[in-house]
Amino acid sequence: MTTPPHGRNPLLRERPSGWPVGSFESYARAQRAVDTLSDQNFPVDKLTIVGVDLMEVESVTGRLTWGRVLGGGAMSGAWMGVFIGLLLGIFNSTYAAPILTGIVMGAVFGVVMAAVPYALSRGQRDFTSATTIVAGRYDVLCEPDLAPRARDAIARMNLGGADAGE
């Protein structure tokens, strides 16, 4: 996915328009269809890939224990302490003392800041996870004047799967 070079595109906030010219089970296949059209000198700026039937998927990545909580808090705090120690070291004749003090103080602060919310949760969420948004299918839309041409070109493509152009 690309972003416009000069800030956000205001068109990204509007519902996409156009006629569906192909429907695909994965984003990669929809992207391959658009790439193939591009190779055929089709004006791809008239196309849009739209994810349909959006789902939020939470993948459980591990068990959350006191050891992981405290270790993660200590590491996060220590990194912040290194940063603060380096900043303080600029104004000091030695770098070692401010950096070591920053690491220790940061680790202690990080442990406290991680332990308090975990203790207050009382074990209601003892796992780590990652959340993503995925689509059930990906439709390629085209402006109406070029839609028949795009649909026919997609129908002739062999994209290596059961996806069919509409």
BELGIHU-V775888 format. One record per residue. N is the residue number from 0. RES is the residue in one letter. OMEGA is omega in radians with two decimals (999 if undefined). Layout:
# BELGIHU-V775888
N;RES;OMEGA / N;RES;OMEGA
This chain:
# BELGIHU-V775888
0;M;-3.13 / 1;T;3.09 / 2;T;3.13 / 3;P;-3.07 / 4;P;-3.05 / 5;H;3.08 / 6;G;-3.08 / 7;R;3.10 / 8;N;-3.11 / 9;P;3.13 / 10;L;-3.12 / 11;L;3.13 / 12;R;-3.12 / 13;E;3.04 / 14;R;3.13 / 15;P;3.10 / 16;S;3.13 / 17;G;-3.14 / 18;W;3.08 / 19;P;-3.14 / 20;V;3.10 / 21;G;3.12 / 22;S;-3.00 / 23;F;-3.11 / 24;E;3.12 / 25;S;3.10 / 26;Y;-3.12 / 27;A;3.14 / 28;R;3.08 / 29;A;3.12 / 30;Q;3.11 / 31;R;3.11 / 32;A;3.13 / 33;V;3.11 / 34;D;3.10 / 35;T;3.07 / 36;L;3.11 / 37;S;3.11 / 38;D;3.12 / 39;Q;3.14 / 40;N;3.04 / 41;F;3.11 / 42;P;-3.03 / 43;V;3.07 / 44;D;3.09 / 45;K;-3.10 / 46;L;3.06 / 47;T;3.01 / 48;I;-3.07 / 49;V;3.02 / 50;G;-3.08 / 51;V;-3.12 / 52;D;-3.09 / 53;L;3.12 / 54;M;3.00 / 55;E;-3.10 / 56;V;3.10 / 57;E;3.14 / 58;S;3.12 / 59;V;-3.05 / 60;T;3.13 / 61;G;3.13 / 62;R;3.13 / 63;L;3.13 / 64;T;3.10 / 65;W;3.13 / 66;G;3.13 / 67;R;-3.14 / 68;V;-3.10 / 69;L;3.11 / 70;G;3.11 / 71;G;3.10 / 72;G;3.13 / 73;A;-3.13 / 74;M;3.12 / 75;S;3.13 / 76;G;3.14 / 77;A;3.10 / 78;W;3.09 / 79;M;3.10 / 80;G;3.07 / 81;V;-3.13 / 82;F;3.14 / 83;I;3.11 / 84;G;3.09 / 85;L;3.11 / 86;L;3.12 / 87;L;3.13 / 88;G;3.10 / 89;I;-3.08 / 90;F;-3.09 / 91;N;-3.14 / 92;S;3.10 / 93;T;3.12 / 94;Y;-2.97 / 95;A;-3.06 / 96;A;3.13 / 97;P;-3.13 / 98;I;3.13 / 99;L;3.09 / 100;T;3.11 / 101;G;3.13 / 102;I;-3.11 / 103;V;-3.12 / 104;M;3.12 / 105;G;3.13 / 106;A;3.12 / 107;V;3.13 / 108;F;3.14 / 109;G;3.11 / 110;V;3.14 / 111;V;-3.10 / 112;M;3.09 / 113;A;-3.05 / 114;A;-3.07 / 115;V;3.13 / 116;P;3.14 / 117;Y;3.12 / 118;A;-3.14 / 119;L;3.14 / 120;S;3.09 / 121;R;3.04 / 122;G;-3.13 / 123;Q;3.14 / 124;R;-3.09 / 125;D;3.09 / 126;F;3.04 / 127;T;-3.10 / 128;S;3.06 / 129;A;-3.09 / 130;T;3.08 / 131;T;3.04 / 132;I;3.11 / 133;V;3.14 / 134;A;3.07 / 135;G;3.08 / 136;R;-3.13 / 137;Y;3.12 / 138;D;3.00 / 139;V;3.12 / 140;L;3.14 / 141;C;3.06 / 142;E;-2.99 / 143;P;-3.07 / 144;D;-3.14 / 145;L;-3.04 / 146;A;-3.14 / 147;P;3.13 / 148;R;3.13 / 149;A;3.14 / 150;R;-3.13 / 151;D;3.13 / 152;A;3.12 / 153;I;3.14 / 154;A;3.14 / 155;R;-3.08 / 156;M;2.97 / 157;N;-3.05 / 158;L;3.05 / 159;G;3.12 / 160;G;-3.09 / 161;A;3.14 / 162;D;-3.13 / 163;A;2.99 / 164;G;-3.13 / 165;E;999
